[in-house]
Amino acid sequence: MDRLTYSTLRLREQGTVLFVRIHRPEAGNAINADLVHELNDVFSRASDSPTTTVVVLEGLPEVFCFGADFHAISDAARQGQDTAFDPEHMFELFRRMAYGDVFTIAHVRGKSNAGGVGLVAASDVVIANESATFSLSELLFGLIPAVVLPYLIRRTGFQRAHYLAATTQTIDAWQAHEWGLIDALDADSEALLRRHLRRLERLSKKGIARYKAYLRELSPIPEHSKNVALATNREVFADPDNVRAIQRYADQGVFPWEDAPADPAPVRREQPSPQTPPTEATVEPQHHARAAGFAISPQALGNPRFREAHGIDYNYAAGAMYKGIASVELVTALGNAGMLGFFGTGGLALDVIDDAITRIKGELRPGRAYGMNLLSNPQEPELEMRTVELFLRHGVRSVEASAYLAPTPALVRYRLTGLSTDASGRIRQDHHIVAKVSRTEVAERFLRPAPAPLIRELLDRGLVTSDQAELGRRLPLAQDLCVEADSAGHTDGGNAYILMPAMRALRDRVTREENHPHAAAVRVGAAGGIGAPEAALAAFVLGAEFIMTGSINQCTVEAGTSDAVKDILQDLGVHDTDYAPAGDMFEVGARVQAVKRGSFFPARAQKLYELYLRHDAIEDLDARTRATLEEKYFKRSLDEVWEETRAHLSRRFPDRLVAAEQSPKQKMALIFRWYFVHSTRLAMSGSAEQRVDYQIHCGPAMGAFNTWVKGTSLEPWRSRKADVIAERLLGETAALLGQRLGAYAAHGGPVIPAKTAE
């Protein structure tokens, strides 16, 4: 096929396959007359070509094709010109795609709306990934998808096409696949496309032409359908009321049923973007409750201030998992998808953390966000301070503060050095702390300003300015509380149904007492137990202003643990975890959740803790118990374990070594702690040698997730990507909320608009 230059398309030939990409990023890949003309030309020439057998039609990663260009229509109306291009060109384009002498593959990622759905419906094969969504928004503006419906009905059947048009609801990729609008669906649609092309490329041009000619006879679009579609399309686009509705939306961003903005000056909205489609999904939550279908946008879940503060598109974060299990790859995948991932710094050297931040910043697209875990370290406070200094040097804007029982100088320094005022005197908060808490007394310390003695100490050391110190006395220490319940971490086995209301009430009380400005009110989010849409919806209904997932991200392609661990995690049920002593807080009896299915770790860790409580020294153990520990738990003598521990302490903590050698009880604790370090290493390396001793921190959310994705493409962990999981979880949560609201309304319940959380 001859190479031509098009203004709205990008073409690439690969053997007998022609790749055609719709390229109107400035207009959200919306359809104008030029695009229709150029696509008609491409498909006409491809059919006539002796070599081209397959045309692959693609869009942008975030949006396939978005329907009519409302700005073009608005501009035409303003200039007194015809407000619609000839619909016959669009109808004939769809006919060429459906019946021309080439196979058409639509490769769909992101959003398809209105005419974009027509392009999909007219294709021979539709391949998509899980980000694909589909909607017919025409009736919101008094229009009718007249040209699209004949081809959509041909593909999905009358009632499903009618449902999409009548409700204007958005359906996700899974629903579209079930309805036949998508033929093949996978998280990695590129690989899926390549597999299809390997078969289709074997077909001859002559064979394809004959087959498509047969389809024209077998399943034709009658000429009467064309005539009715064109007449209806011309009628609705010529209706002055509809044109005014389109122009009002394009110029002011106002839907037909909405009141005009208080400021009468027109605010020109960008052509509907991948984030803000002109469908019911863009209406604010209070409007959704009154609109037909109860369509909820995933972006509408939670508090918009959380998104604004952290520079993200969704109220979704992925918590840190120690030793880089929450990896560079996981953090960047979520960041580039408009979400917030926290890198797991626990147990890593500073140079490793330094390298990780550099890599994350290099792999993120401009303007995308990331976060780092800041772990309380009472044993090495200077290391905690050096970690903060590293974060400041790299300009880290968001940290997840974990395992803090009280504020530390390092944490307060991070918070205060991000405070300033702009020229108008407004407070700027450039450093954001998301404090993970599971107890109200700990939460209160984050809700109040940093302790005055710590602020004075930092001021005296020259680590903060007097202005920063003054601002720090007026603002809460953290901007976000993440209430952690029943997770893999140190959560006391808390219940979210009890903790969330209690934490929100505490937040409100402290805000009143401290007289924090409205803009400084701490946001409250939820973590722990979130592995399925029902759990996420419960969190939002309980008042969560954002959600944070944990365990489910450990079983993804990007997670920095071994394949052996992921093989175990993907088969867990909701009862396959148990509480066990925590290695980092062994002596005080703190507990975490870990996998018990196929692992002796929880039982063996508990046995070690019981021995610690009953005995004052290793020497007090009876010969049989000691032999069991050496032969089954440690796989080496306790003397060898102590020598390895002693060597480590002499390098890192000589003072602790001296204390341990003077205290048999402390020495015993350090020997037992070795098992926790060793069991973590076994799991992360995937060692087959002591598989039953793997220490895998995990909550029951993993089992809930596995149940949810059973029988889908996300069932095997090698298909699980952190960003895809997040998008699907939020999408189905929003859909579930819409369904529940619809069911409530259907039974006569009033739907009352809720106040937006601010």
N, C-alpha and C positions, 0 to 999 in steps of 0.2 A: 504493500500500500504506500502511495506517495506520502511524503512527510509534508504536513501543512502546519502553519502557525495559527493557533486559535487564541482568542483573548480570554475565554472562560474555561478552557480545558488544558490539560497537560497530557500528552500522548507518549507512549513508549511501546515499541514493538519488540516481541521476544518470540522469534520463530513464527508460528502461525497464530500467535496470540497477540491481540492489541489491547494494551492497558490504557484506559481512558479515565483520568481523574478530574472530577469537577473541582474547579479551583477559583472560587470567589470568596476567599477568606474575609475580605472587607465587608461582605454582605451576608455572612453566615451561610454561604453556599445556597443562597436563594436563587430562584429561577427568574430570569428576564428573557426578553425576546432573543437576545444574542445567544444565550445558552441553548435555547430550544433550536435555533437555526443551526448552531454548530454541532449539536448532538445529532440532529437529522442528517447533516452532511456526513458525519463520521459513520453512522450506521448504514447510510446509503452506499457509501464508498466501500465499507467493509463487506456488505452483501455482494457487491459487484467484483470485489477483489478475488483473483483466482487462488490466493494463498491464505488469506485470513479466514480462520474457521471459528475463532472464539473472540468475543469482545468482553473484557472484564471492566465493569463500570464501578468506580470507587469514588469516595468523597474524601473529606478531611478526617483525621482520626477522631475528632470530637463531633462532627456532624456530617452525615452523608449528603443529604439535600433537604432544603427547608421550605420548599413551596414558593409561592409568588413573592416577588420582591416588592414589599409594601412601600418602600421609599420611592421606587420607580413609579408606582401608581400614584402616590401622593404628589410627586413632582409633576407628573403629567396633568393631574387635576388642577394643580396650582397654575399651570400654564395654559389651561383650557384645551388640552389635547385629549385624544382618546385614552381612556384609562385601562384598556386591556389589549394585549396583543391577540392576534387571531388564534382562538382555541383549536382550530383545525390543525395547526402545525404541531401542537402538543399531542393531539389524538393520533396523528399520523406517526409521530415519533414512537409512541407506545406500540402502534401497530407494527412498525418496522422491527422493534425490539422483540415482539412476541412472535412474528411470523417471517421475518427476514431470513436470508440464507446463511446466517451464522448463529451459533449459540451465544446467548447473552448471559453473563454471570454478574449479578449484583453482589459486590463485596461490601457489606454494611457494617460500619462502626459508628457509634454515636447516634445522633438523632435523625429521624426521617419524619417529615411532616408534609401533609397535603400533597402537592405534586411530587414530592420526593417519594411518598408511598406509591404513587403511580409508577415511577421508574422501577421500584422494587417489584411491584405486582406484575409488570409487563415482562420481567426477566424470565428466562428459562430456568435458571438455578439461582437461588439466593443463599449466600453464605454469610454468616455473621458471627461476631463475638458477643460477649455478655453485656457490653455497653450499649448495644443497639436498642433503640426504642422507636415506637411508631405511633403517629397520631394524625387525625384529620381535624384540623381546627377551624374549618371553613364556617360552620354554622355559628360560631361565636361572633362572626362579623356579618351574618345574614347571607353568606355565600353558600354554595353547594359544591361538593367535590364531583361535579358532573362528569368530567372527562376521566377522572380516576376510577370511579365506581365500576364501569363495565369490566375493567381489567382486574380490579380487586375482587369483584364477585366471581369472576372466572377462576381466581386462585383460591379464595377462602370460602366461597359460598355466600349466599345472599345475606343470611341473618348476621353473620360475623362482620361483614362489610357494613351492613346497616347499623349495627351496634357501634362500631368505631365512628361512623359519620354522625350518628344521632347524639351520642354522649360526649363527643370530642375528647374522650379520655385517652391518656397515653398508656400503651401496653408495653411491657418489657420484652426482652428477647425470648424468655421462656414461654410466655403466653403466645407470642408470635410464632414460635416453633410449633407449639401445640396446635395452633390454628392453621398451619400450613403456609403462612406468609414467609417463614424462613424454612429452607430445606435442610440445612446442615448448620449446627451451632457448636462452637467450641471456644474456650478461653483464648486459644492461639489460633485465630482465624486465618492468619497468614499461612501457617502450616496446613490447615484444612484446605485452603485454596490451592496450595501446591499439589496436594494429593488428588484433588479433583482434576486439575489441569493435566496431571500425568496420564489420566485416562482419556480425557476429552481430546488431547493433542493427537491421539492415535486415529481419530476419526477423519475420514476424507471430506473434502469440500462437497463432492457430489453426493455422498451419503447424507450429509447434514442438510443440504438443499432439498433433497427428496423428502426427508423426514419432516422438515418444517413446512413444506408444501402440503404434506398429508395433514399436519396439525391445522393448517388453515381451513381444510375441509372438515376435519373432525370436530373442532371446537372454535367456530368462527365468531367474530363479533359482528352481529347483523348490522346492515347499513342503517336500519331504523334506529338502533341504539346510538349510532354515531350522530345521526341527525338530531335526536332528542338531546343528547349530551351537549352538542354545540349550541343549540338554541337556548338551553337552560343556562349554560355558562355565559353566553352573551347577555342574557337577561339580567342575571344577578350582578355582573360586573358593570352593567350600565345603570343600575339602580342608584339614584343620587344618595339615598340613605346609606347604602352600603359603602359607597365611595367616601362619604363623610366619615363613616366609622373607621375605615382604613386610614384615611388621612389623619384623623385625630390620634389614632394609635401610633402612626409613624412619627408624627410631630411632637406629641405630648406624652406618649407612653400610657395612654388611658384607654381602657377597654370600654365597649359600648355601655355596659351596665354600671360603670364607675363614675363617681363625681370627678369633675375637672380639678386639677391642682389648685391650691390657694393662690399661687403665683400665676397670673394669667399669661406671663411671658412664655412662649413655646420653648419646651426643652426637647431638643431633637434626640430621640432615642436611637441608639445604634441599630442597624438592621438586626433583627432577632438573632442572637448569638447562640452558640451551643449551650450556654448556661441559662439563657432566658428565652425559651421558645414562646411564640405567640399562641399558646394553648392555655387551657385552664390551669395547667401546672404552674404558670407564672403568677397567678393571683395570690395575694398574701393569704395566710392561713384563715383569717376571719372571713375572707370572701369564699374560700373553698367550701366552707360549711353551708353556704347558701347556694352554691352553684350546682348544677346537675352533675351527678356522678361522683362527687366528693373526691376528685383527683387531688392528690397531695404531692408536692414536689419534694424529693429527698433533701433539697437545700432548705426547705421550710422547717425541717425538724430541728428543734433546739433554738438557742439564742444567737441572733446574728452578731451580737457583740463579741462572742467567742471567735467567730470567723474573722471578724475585722481585726481583733487584737493579734491573732496569730498569722494573719495573711493567708487564709485557706478558704476553700469553697464550701466545705461541709463541716458540720459540727461533729467531727469524728477524729479520734486519735488512736494510735496503737502504742501501748505501753512498752517501756524498755524491758528487755530480758537480758540478764547479766551475761558477761563474757561475750558480748557481741552476738548473742542469739538474735536479738533485734539488730540486724546487721545493716551495713551500708546499703546493700541492695534493697532491703526491706524499706528503709527510711526514704530512699530516693524514689522507689516505686510509688509509695504513698504520696510523697511530696509532689511528684509530677502529676498525680491524679487529683491534686487539690485538697489533700488531707495532711494530717500531722503525724509523723512517726518519730518516736524517741529512740535514739541509739542507746544500746545497752552497754554502759561503761563499767559496770560492776566487775571487779576482778581483773581489769585490764590496766596495763602500764600506761603512763602518760604519753609516751611516744606512739603507742598504738592508737590511743584516743586522738592524738594530734593528726596522725595519718588518716584516721577515719573521717574527721571533720573536713580535711582537705579534699578527700575523695567525694564526700557528699556534696560539698559546694561545687565541685567540678562537674558532677553528674546531674545536678538539678537544673531544670530550665530556669531562665531568669525570672525572678519574682516569686519562685516557689519556696515553700517553708520547710523547715526541719527543726527537730528538737534534740536535746541531749539529756541523758539521765545524770542527775547530781545526787549521789548516794551519801547519806550521813556516815561519817567515819570517825566515831569517837576515839578509836584507837590511834588513828593517824590524822589529827586535825590539820596538820600542815599540808598533808597530801590533799585533803579536801580543799584547802585554800589554793594550792597550786593548780588544782583542777579548775577552780573558778577563774584563776588568772589565765589559764589556757582558753577558757570559754570567752573571756573578755577580749583576748587578743584576736580571736577568730570572729568576733561579733555575733556570737550565738544569742538569739533573741528569745528562745523558749527553752526552759528546763523543766524536767519532771523531778520534783524533790521527793525522794523515797527514803523510807525507814527513819524519818526524823521524829524524835519524841519531843524535841524542843529546838528553837532556832539556834544556829551556830554563827560565828563571825563570818565564815565563808559564805553562807547562804544570804545573810543580811548584806554583805558587801555586794553580792551579785544584784540583789534587788535595788539597793540604793544607787549604785553607779549607773543604773538605767533611768534615773529620774532627772527631769529638767523642766523648764518652762519655756514656752515659745514667746514670740514678741508681744502677743496679746495677753500673756500671763496665764495661759492654760497649761495644765500639767501634762507633760509627755512621759509616758511609761514605756521605755524601749526594751526593758527586760521583763519577761513574763514568767512567773512561777506557777506551775501546776502542781499543787501539793497533794500527794496521795495520802489519804487518812482513812482510818477505820474506827477511831474513837473520838468522841466529842471533845474530851479535854485536850487532845492533841490538835484537833481542828481549830479550837478557840485560839490557840497560840498563833495560828496562821491568819486568822480573821482579824486579829488586832495588830497594831503597828509593831514593828520590831522592838525588842526590849531596849529601854533607854541605856542600860550599861553597855550593851553591845554597840549601840550607835556611838556612844562616847569613846569606846575603845578604838573603833575604826577611824573616828575623827582624829583622835590623838596620834594614831599611827600614820595619818596622812593618806589613808586608803579611800576616803570619801571626802567630798567638799562640805563646807558648812551649809550650802544651799541644799545639797542632797540629804544631809542629815536632817534638816528642818522638814523637807518634804516627807522623809521617811517616818517622821513622828506623826504625820497626819494621815498616812495611808496604810491600809492593811498590808501585812507582809507578803501575802500571796494574792494574786488576782483570780485564781481558779482553785477550787477544792475538788479533787476527784475522790468520791466516796467509794472505797473498795470493799466489796462484800463477797465472801465465799469464792475467793480467787486462789491462785497458786501462791500468793505472797503472804506476808504476815498480817492476817486480817482478823484473827480471833474467831473465825467462822461466823462473821457477822451476817445478818439478814438484811437484804436491801430494802424490804418492805418496812422495816423498822428504822434503819439507819437514814434513808433518804429524807423522810419527813422530819426526823430529829435534827439532821444537819441543816436543812433549810430553815427550820425554826430558829436554830442557834445562829445561823447567818443573819437572819432578820433582826434578832435581838441585839447582837453585837454591832450591827450596822447602825441601829438607833442609838445605842449607848455611846459609840465612838463618834457619832455624827459624821460618818463618812459621806463625802459627796455622792450623789446618785450615780455618777459615772464611775465611781470607784467601788461600787457594790460588788462583792465577790460572787463569781458565778459558781454554781454547784453542778458537777457532773457525776456520772456513774460508771463504775467498773466492777468487774467480777460477775461471772455467770452469764455474760452476754455472748451467746453462740448461735442464736437463731433470731429471726424477726420478732417472734413473740416476746422474747426477753428484752430486745432493744425497745420495742414499743412500750413494754411495762416500765422501763427506765424513763422514757420520755414522759409517760403519763404520770409517773411519780414526781415529775418536776425536773428531771435532769436537763441541763442546758447544753450538755454535750455528752457523748459516750466515749468510753475508752475500752478497746478490746485487748486481750492478752493471750491466753492459751491458744486460741485458734490460729494466731499468727506464727506460732512455733512449728506448725505443720504446713508450711508453705515452701514453695521453691526457694524463696529468698532467705528463709531463716538460717542462721549460722550455726546449725547443729547437724548431727550426722544423719545420713539416710536411714540408718538402723532405728534411730529414735523416731523419725517421721513414719516409718513403717509401723511402729507400735502405736503412735498417736492416731493414725487414720482409722484404726480399728477399735478405738476405745468406746465404751458405753458410758452412760451418765453415772454409773456406780463403780467405775474402775479407778477411782482415785481415793486417797486416804490422807489424813493428817499425820505428819511425822515431825520429829524434832528438827529445828532449823540449825544448820551447822554454824552459821555466823553468830547465833545467839544461843548456843548449846546450853551453857551453864544456867541460864535463867528459864529454860523450858519453853522458849518461843517455838511456835509450830508453823509449818507450811504444808501445802497440799502437794502430793506427788503421786505418780502413777503406781498403782499396786498390781495391776494386771500383768502377770508374767515377771514381776519384780519382787525380790525380797527386801528391797531397800526400806520401805516404811516400817516393816516388822523389825528388821535388824537395827535401824536407827533408834527405834523405841527401846529395844533391848539394851543398847549402849547407854541410853539416858537412864534407864532403870538401874543399871550397874553403877553408874556415876552417883546416883542418889544413895545407893545402899553401901557403897564402899568409899574409903578415904584414900586409897592408894592402889596402884596396879598390883602391888605385891599382895594385897588382900584377896585377890581373885583365887578361887580354887583351881587346881590343876586342870580339871575337866573344862571349866569355863574358858580358861586361858587357851587351851588347845582348840576349842571351838572357834574362838576369835581369830586365832592365827591361821587355822586351816581353812575355815569357811568364809570369814569376813575379810580379813586382811591379806590372805594368801602369802604371808610372810610373818616372821616373828615380831612380837611387840618391841623387842630391843631394836630391830631394824627400823621399825616405824619411828621410834623415838629418835634414833640417830638421824634419820631424814628430817624429822621435825626440828631437832636441835640445830642442824646445819642451816635450815631456813631461818630460824629465829636469830641465830648469830649474825646473819647477814642483814636482816630487816628490823628485828626488834630485840636488840641485846638486853634491854632492861627487862623485858618480859621473860627472856631466857633465865636471867638471874632469879627472878621471882619464882619461876616454875621449878627451878632446881632446889629452891628452898621450901616449896609447897608440894608434897606428893599428890594432893587432891588436884591442884592446878595442872600438874604434870599429866595426871590421868585424863583430865579433860582435853588437853592438847593432843594426846595420843588418840583419843576417841574422835576428836575433830578431824584427824587425818582421813578417817573413813569417808567423811562427807566430801572432802576435796577429791579423794580418789574416785568416788562413785560418780562425781560430776565429770571428771576426766574420761572415765570409761564411756559414759553416755555421749559426750561430745565427739569423741574419736570414733565411736561406733564399734568399739572393741568387742569381738565375739567371745573373748576369753571369759569375761565375767558379766555377761549380759543380764543375769539375774540381779546384779548389784547396781544397775543403772539408776542414778538419781535424776528423775525427770520431773521438774516442777510443773504442775498442771492442775487446773481446776475442772469441775464437771462440765463447764461450757464446751470443752472439746467433744465430749460425748453428745451433747445437744447439737453441736454443729454437724457431727458425722451423721446423726439421724436426719437432720434437715437436708443434707445434700445427697443422701442415699439415692442411688439410681440416676444421678445427674453427672455431667461432665466433671464436676468438682469432687466426686467421690474419691478418685485416686489422688494422693497428695501431689504427684508430679504435675497435675493440672491446676493446683491451687496457687494462685498468685495473690499477694496481699492486697493489691489495689482492686483486683476483680472481686475478691471476697467482700471488701468494704463496700464497693459500689452495689453489689447484689444485695448485701445485707440492708443497706440504707434504702435501696429501691423497693425491696419487698416489705420493709417496715412501713414505708410511706403508703404502699398499696394496701397493706393490712389495716392501717389506720383509716384509710378511705373506706374500706369495706366495713369496718366496725361502725364508723359514723353512719354509713348508708343503712346498715342493718338496724341501728338505733332509730334513725329517722323513719325507716319503713314500719317500725312498730309504734309510731306515733310520738316518739320522743322529740322534744324541741332541740334544735341545734343552736346553741348560744355562742356567739363569737367570744373566744378567749382573749384576754389582754396579752399583748406581746410581751414576753419577758425581757426586761431591760435592766 
